[in-house]
């Protein structure tokens, strides 16, 4: 396992571990990755906003932006 920089393009099926000081490690699987240009414009960014659609251990879907 290696550290991943937020915004790095990850392929579907890649497993992620989210670390937190006050919560147990959380595991996610990438479903989709894209750079949302519309959100980038709305936030006055010169680039888009990296977004991951992920699934947790219980099958729930989340967006990480």
N, C-alpha and C positions, 0 to 999 in steps of 0.2 A: 504494500500500500504506500502511496506517496501523497504529499500535500498537493492540493489543487487550488490554484488562484481563482477567485470568483471571476466569472466571465470567460473562463477557459471553455472552449467548445468540447463537450463530452458526448459520446455516442450513446444511443439508447441502450439500456441494460447495464450501464456503468453503475457500480454500487458506491454510494457516498456514506461517510460517517460524519455527522454533525456533532461537534464537541461543545460542551457548555460547562462553565464552572459550577453552576447550581442545579444542573439536571443530568441524568444519565445520558451516555452517548446515544444518539438516535441514528438509525440506519435508514437510508433512502435509496431507491433505484431510479435512475434517470429514465423518463419516458420520452421527453422531447427537450431540445435546447434551441433557442432562437434569440436573435438580437432584435428587440422591438424598437424600430425606428420612430414610430409614432409617439411612444412615451418619451423617447429622447428629445424630440422636438418640443413636446409639452413641458418638459423640465428644463428647456433651454440648454440642452447638452449638445455638443458637437458630434456625439456618437449616439448610437442606440443604447437601450438598456438591456443587459444580458438577463435572460429569464430561463429558468429551468422548470419544467413540469416533472414532478417526482411522485413516486408512490412509497408510502411507508410500510412497515412490517404488517400492519393491519389492513392493507389494501386501500387506504384513503389516499386521495390525490391532493397534492399541494403545489403551489407556485412559489418558487424562490426567486425574488427579484433583487 
